Amino acid sequence: MALTLWAIYCTYDGLGPFLIYAQRPLIAGSVAGLITGHPLLGLLIGATLELAALGVYTYGGATIPDYQTGAIVGTALAAGATGDAAAQAAIGIGVGLPAAILLSALDPVGKMVTTALVHRADGYAADGNARGLAMIHWVSLIPWVAVRAIPTFLAALAASGGLVKDITASIPAGFVQGMTLAGSLLPAVGFALLLGMMELSRYWYLLLIGFVGFAYLHLPVFGIALVGVAVAMLFVTLKRDEPVLAVPEAAAEEPAADPRLTKQDLRRAFRRYFWSSQISWNYERMQALGFAYSMEPVLRRLYPEKADYVAGLQRHLQFFNTSVLVGGPLILGSSVALEEAGTPKSAASTKVALMGPMAGIGDTVVFALYNSIVFTMGASWALQGNWLGPAFAAVMVLVPYALVRRWQFSFAYREGKRLAGHLAAGALARVAQGATVLGFVVLGGFIPSIVKVVTTLTYRQTTTVQGQPVTQAVAIQDRLDELLPFLLPALVTAGVYLLTVKARLRPVWVIGIVVVAGVVLGWLGWFAPSAPAKS
């Protein structure tokens, strides 16, 4: 039951408050390990799936592998397996990955149910029924959590019996070795997907800075991040060629000088958005119902006439979708100010004009770059059995996400319709550009430090020692290290990048190819995550 409740919270946290972003596999798997009494196992499984999921987010509501449930289910089933921690982790990854892929088929089911519910919300809005609107908004969370909580419950039920132990006891040792190698290769998929979203052709050389820092200067990942910050600041200072966001002229007017909203009204609107912005996400209107629910206290105060109040609810129930972390609170604050100023048409036009550009900036800065850096650092520590990893990621989500959303809302409300001018100044575009530079530098160091693969193959060479021929076994990996340290991790990542971007294979197929290759090569003993200890 505890795992099921945890799965429910993980789903909610990724749709609403983003307190610790429990929907990410690093957090989901680590806490699942604590719940099952196998904390190290949860760390290893969660960290491995986290690195496989880098760059994979539900942009625009796209269906992706359910890594959250995969991490929880994999940890639950692996906890009931036999063998040491490494063998259990290999089994957990072997279960968690296909589970994440298969369970993604249930994701559209939840979203389709919420699509039907939003039409019921239309009826409540037409009647001016705020309670009915709120009920539909919160009830929409049920199908989202059901498609994740039910598989988790069934996995926990199976793990509580002896079936898992009986099955895992018969698994060949070669398969466990292969899955261990596959787990060490999977981060290359996440890195490749991430690079495919970034401007690699423009900034590829920045990868070399991070690579050299790790491979030759032996900098830790945090040191590489600091180098990236320095390079990003220098880059942004020297280059200021940002685009300008276009916003309708109607948004250039000044807001009313006499505020009609109380601080309590503003706090209520922000709290609603903070705690439940996406729980009613659906295919048809996406975030619209959550936005209308957040605006409802403001509309109730501003429009005492029922007809005007109803018109306001219906106006904000129209299609809306943007980044809920960098963008959504800003647009909400601006809409509140414009409604208070008595220019509802400007509120609607500003929403339409800003949601696309802000989604691009928010998704790039937060999900593709900031999250990837933070969770990669956290996962790298977790793979070492260090609880600093998930703790670091959770704190780096909790504090900045909460502060930046509050600031956006207050700033946008205070500035009102002058918001467009601030955005046109290019400050956010410079932030996005700097984050991109930082991301490339950090990725250059993360790839060799996290994608673990060496070859165990050797070849024989005959040399003459004191006139006598001597045959020596030479490790191929030693020769590769002399040529270029960490060459194999770089080649694996490059190969996966070609499959995802150039060959345009779906991520599910690429993950399958990597897993099969890892199992085969690891089973044969040709490659391993690390070189065997020398006697």
C-alpha positions, 0 to 999 in steps of 0.5 A: 500500500505504501508503494501505491500511495507513493506512486500516486504522490509522484504523479501528482507532484509532476502535475502540480507543485513540483515540490521535489519532482517526484515524477523523475525516476531518480526520486521515485526509485530512491524513495521506493527503495526506502519503502521496500527496505532496500535503499541502495537498490532503489538508488541504483535503479532510480539513477540508471533509469534517470540517466536513460530518461534524460531529455525525455519530457512530455513536451506538448503532452506527448506520451513517453515511457513511464519511467516513474512507474518503471523505477517503482515497479523495478525496485519493488520486484528486484527487492524480492529477488535473490543475489547481491545488490548488483544482481538485484539492480540488474534485474530491477533495470531489466524489469523497470525498462520494459515496464516503463515502455509497456505502461506508456500505453496506459498514459493516453487512457488517462488523458482521454478520460480527462478530455471527456471531463473538460466538457462537463466543466464547460457546463458548470462554467456556463452556469457560473458554478465554481464548485462544479468547475473545481470538482471536475478539475480535481476529479481529473487527477483520478485517471492520471494516478489510476493508470500508474497506481494500479500497476504499482499495487500489482507489482508490490503484491507480486513482490510480497510472495515467493514468486519473484525469488523462484524466478530470479534464482533460475536467471543465468549469471551471464544475463545478469552481467549483460543487464548490468552492462546494458544499465551502464550504456543506457545513459547514452540514450538520454544524452543522445536525446538531449543533444538532439534537442539542442543546437549541436551543430552550432555549439558542438565544440563546447562539449570538448571543454567538459570532456577535457575537464573530466578526461584529462584534468580529472575535474569532478562533475561539480567542478565541470559545472562551475567551469560551464557557468564561467563559460556561459557568463562569458558567452552571454556577455560577448553575444547579445543577438537575442530574438524579440517576442512579438506581443499585440499592441493591445497589451501596451496600455497601462493597467488601472491605477486603482486596484480592485483585488485584495492580497487574499485574492492574489494569493488564492489565484497563485496557490491554485496554480501552484498546487494544481496547474496541470492535474486536469490536463487533457488532449483538447484544451491541455492546461485550460481548465487549470488556468480557469480554476486559478483565475476563478477567485479573481473573476468572482471579485471583479465581475459581480454580475453573473453574465460577466463572471460566466463570460470570464470563466468561458474566456479562460477555458479556451485552449492554453498550454505553456511551461508551468514553471517558466511562463505559466505564472508569468502569464497568470499574473499578467492576465490577472492585471489585465482583467483588473484593468478592465481589458479582458480582450487584452488578457486573452490576446496576451495569453495567446501571444506569450504561451508559445514563446514562453513554452519554448524558453521554459522547456529549454531552460528548465527541462532540457537544460537545468533539470538535465544538469541537476538530475545527472549530477544527482544520478551520478552520486546515486550510482556511487550509493550516495544519498546526496544524489536524490537529496541534492536533486530534490532541494535544487527543485524545491527551492528554485522552482518555488521562488521563480514561480512566485517571482514571475507571478508578482512581477507580471501582476505588478508590471501589468501590460508593460510585460511585453516590453520587458520580454522584448528587452531580451533578458529571458532570451539571454538566460536561455542562451547562457543555459544552452552554453552551460548545458553543452559544457556540462554534458561534455563532462557527464558523458565520459563520467556516466556512460560506463563501458570498457572492453575486456578483449585482449590480443597477443603480441610476441616480442624478443627479450634477451634473444628469446621470443616472449608472447604477451597478452595486451589489453585492447582497453589499455591501447584505447586509453593511450589513444584517447581516454574514455573513447568507448563512452564517446563512441557509444553516445555518438552511435546512439545519437546517429540512431535517434537523430540521423536514422530517426528511430523512435526512442523506444527502438533505440532503448531496445537496441542498446539493451539487446546489445548490452545483454549480448556483449556483456553475456559474451564477456567482451565488454563490461562497465569497468575493467576487471581488477588486476591481480 
